[in-house]
Amino acid sequence: METKKANMILGVVVSVPIAVFILIYIVNLSDSRYTWDDMDLNGDGMVTFTEAEYVGSSGVREIVVDGKKCFEYFAYKDGLPIKTVCEE
């Protein structure tokens, strides 16, 4: 009986943080300000938890680079650019 209770407690202790981690990831992915390609900071076709979290705490500003209209994604924490995407 004690083993069953200990296993149940261990299951909860392990499951809850994993569920919270997945929930945060899904919330960040559902950010309507960005497309999948915008969130894929390293261009590998996959948005990792770190990329989704980083983009989730960022903003977008319109800039001009070499006469082209571009969008610069920047971190709220320090204002530094994360990624710049220019129109073709």
Backbone bond lengths (Angstrom), bond angles and torsions (degrees), N, CA, C in turn:
res aa  C-N    CA-C-N  psi(-1)  N-CA   C-N-CA  omega(-1)  CA-C   N-CA-C  phi
1 M - - - 1.438 - - 1.533 111.40 -
2 E 1.326 116.81 -42.82 1.464 121.33 178.47 1.525 111.32 -62.10
3 T 1.329 116.82 -39.59 1.461 121.77 -179.88 1.525 110.51 -64.94
4 K 1.308 116.83 -39.79 1.451 121.60 179.59 1.531 110.42 -63.08
5 K 1.324 116.43 -44.12 1.455 122.15 179.59 1.535 110.72 -65.61
6 A 1.321 116.67 -42.36 1.462 121.26 178.89 1.522 110.71 -63.84
7 N 1.330 117.07 -41.71 1.464 120.84 177.99 1.522 111.45 -64.11
8 M 1.325 116.63 -38.73 1.451 120.56 178.75 1.529 110.72 -65.37
9 I 1.317 117.24 -43.91 1.468 121.53 178.30 1.526 109.90 -63.27
10 L 1.313 116.98 -44.19 1.462 120.76 178.05 1.529 110.72 -61.02
11 G 1.318 116.82 -40.98 1.465 120.89 178.21 1.513 112.19 -60.79
12 V 1.329 116.54 -41.98 1.468 120.87 178.45 1.523 110.46 -67.64
13 V 1.321 116.55 -44.03 1.468 121.17 -179.17 1.529 111.26 -60.97
14 V 1.309 117.40 -34.57 1.466 121.59 179.72 1.526 110.93 -83.66
15 S 1.313 118.02 -40.56 1.464 122.34 -174.10 1.522 114.04 -71.45
16 V 1.305 117.67 -40.62 1.463 120.72 -175.73 1.535 111.83 -61.97
17 P 1.326 120.61 -50.31 1.477 118.86 178.09 1.537 112.98 -61.16
18 I 1.323 116.99 -36.77 1.465 119.98 178.52 1.529 109.83 -65.27
19 A 1.322 117.15 -42.48 1.468 121.13 179.24 1.530 110.84 -64.04
20 V 1.326 117.38 -40.66 1.465 121.61 178.07 1.526 109.78 -64.82
21 F 1.311 117.51 -43.69 1.464 123.37 177.90 1.536 110.41 -57.12
22 I 1.322 117.18 -47.64 1.467 122.40 -179.73 1.525 110.66 -65.90
23 L 1.315 117.80 -40.53 1.462 121.92 178.80 1.531 111.17 -62.43
24 I 1.314 117.34 -44.85 1.471 121.24 177.80 1.526 109.90 -61.26
25 Y 1.316 117.40 -42.27 1.470 122.43 178.82 1.524 110.43 -60.43
26 I 1.315 117.26 -46.01 1.471 121.34 -179.17 1.526 110.85 -65.43
27 V 1.319 117.21 -41.45 1.468 120.63 178.35 1.534 109.72 -62.00
28 N 1.319 117.78 -44.44 1.459 120.73 179.31 1.525 111.52 -64.68
29 L 1.325 118.05 -39.11 1.462 121.09 178.83 1.523 112.11 -67.42
30 S 1.315 117.40 -27.53 1.458 120.43 -177.51 1.527 112.95 -85.24
31 D 1.315 117.85 7.45 1.462 122.57 178.25 1.529 108.75 -62.56
32 S 1.319 116.95 112.63 1.463 121.33 -174.31 1.527 113.75 -73.21
33 R 1.319 117.54 -8.36 1.469 119.74 179.23 1.524 112.00 -73.25
34 Y 1.318 116.97 -19.60 1.459 120.50 -172.54 1.526 111.99 -126.95
35 T 1.313 115.00 148.47 1.461 120.96 171.97 1.527 107.86 -89.73
36 W 1.332 115.44 171.02 1.466 120.66 177.44 1.533 109.85 -57.69
37 D 1.337 116.32 -45.26 1.469 120.57 -179.10 1.526 111.55 -62.99
38 D 1.329 116.73 -35.86 1.467 119.76 177.89 1.527 111.30 -64.91
39 M 1.331 116.19 -38.38 1.471 120.17 -178.70 1.521 112.56 -75.76
40 D 1.312 116.92 -23.75 1.469 121.61 -179.13 1.527 108.67 -78.80
41 L 1.314 116.25 83.35 1.467 121.68 -172.31 1.521 113.81 -65.34
42 N 1.306 117.91 -33.63 1.468 119.18 -177.98 1.527 112.67 -97.53
43 G 1.331 118.00 1.55 1.459 121.92 173.71 1.515 115.23 70.20
44 D 1.330 118.61 23.67 1.465 119.98 -178.51 1.531 113.07 -92.13
45 G 1.343 117.56 3.80 1.450 121.02 178.22 1.516 114.47 87.63
46 M 1.320 117.63 -2.13 1.463 121.97 -178.54 1.530 109.30 -129.07
47 V 1.319 116.55 137.08 1.462 120.63 177.16 1.523 107.82 -101.97
48 T 1.315 115.66 109.39 1.459 121.02 -179.68 1.529 109.65 -78.87
49 F 1.319 115.85 168.73 1.465 120.44 177.09 1.526 110.12 -58.28
50 T 1.319 117.47 -42.26 1.466 121.86 -178.57 1.523 110.98 -62.74
51 E 1.339 117.27 -44.51 1.462 120.31 178.51 1.529 110.97 -63.23
52 A 1.324 116.69 -45.31 1.462 120.86 -179.26 1.531 110.67 -63.14
53 E 1.306 117.46 -41.34 1.463 121.88 179.52 1.531 110.50 -66.36
54 Y 1.321 116.92 -42.66 1.458 121.35 -178.42 1.520 110.63 -65.90
55 V 1.332 116.36 -45.21 1.461 120.48 179.52 1.522 110.61 -67.69
56 G 1.329 116.71 -32.53 1.463 120.92 179.00 1.519 113.15 -62.18
57 S 1.313 117.25 -23.72 1.471 120.90 178.51 1.525 109.87 -112.51
58 S 1.347 114.48 48.24 1.461 119.46 -178.67 1.522 110.03 -139.50
59 G 1.313 114.41 171.28 1.455 121.33 177.48 1.513 110.47 -130.32
60 V 1.316 115.68 176.46 1.464 121.39 -179.87 1.519 107.52 -127.91
61 R 1.326 115.40 136.40 1.460 119.88 174.20 1.516 108.48 -132.70
62 E 1.314 114.99 147.15 1.466 121.03 179.33 1.528 108.27 -86.76
63 I 1.332 116.03 131.31 1.459 121.27 178.37 1.527 109.24 -134.91
64 V 1.314 117.25 169.76 1.461 122.70 176.21 1.522 107.93 -119.26
65 V 1.339 116.02 126.21 1.460 122.33 178.31 1.518 107.87 -125.74
66 D 1.320 116.75 119.36 1.466 122.42 -178.78 1.522 111.57 52.03
67 G 1.333 116.91 40.79 1.460 122.13 178.39 1.517 114.80 77.93
68 K 1.328 118.42 1.58 1.465 122.26 179.68 1.519 109.98 -102.08
69 K 1.327 115.31 143.91 1.459 120.97 175.14 1.525 108.26 -75.76
70 C 1.333 116.71 126.35 1.462 121.54 -178.66 1.529 109.67 -131.85
71 F 1.312 115.01 160.31 1.451 121.87 173.98 1.521 107.54 -116.69
72 E 1.310 115.25 126.36 1.456 121.00 -179.64 1.522 108.94 -109.50
73 Y 1.307 115.60 121.95 1.456 121.77 176.00 1.524 106.81 -89.52
74 F 1.333 115.77 129.75 1.465 119.60 -176.09 1.522 110.70 -133.05
75 A 1.309 115.20 151.79 1.473 121.67 179.68 1.524 109.34 -79.24
76 Y 1.336 116.22 134.10 1.466 119.98 176.55 1.520 111.45 -63.92
77 K 1.335 116.74 -33.50 1.466 119.31 -172.73 1.517 113.62 -64.26
78 D 1.352 117.23 -33.41 1.460 118.34 -177.78 1.532 114.07 -137.29
79 G 1.323 117.26 -2.46 1.468 120.84 178.45 1.516 114.39 76.56
80 L 1.328 117.29 1.90 1.461 120.22 -178.27 1.533 110.85 -77.40
81 P 1.346 116.90 145.81 1.461 119.71 -179.50 1.526 112.54 -67.53
82 I 1.349 114.53 143.09 1.456 121.95 176.55 1.522 109.26 -102.20
83 K 1.329 114.84 -44.18 1.461 120.84 -174.20 1.531 107.51 -158.65
84 T 1.334 116.96 143.11 1.459 122.14 176.23 1.519 108.57 -122.77
85 V 1.334 115.36 130.07 1.470 121.19 179.80 1.519 107.11 -123.83
86 C 1.328 116.24 123.22 1.454 121.83 -179.27 1.522 111.11 -108.01
87 E 1.330 115.42 149.18 1.455 120.66 176.21 1.513 109.08 -70.26
88 E 1.292 116.44 148.40 1.464 121.27 -178.34 1.501 111.16 -80.98
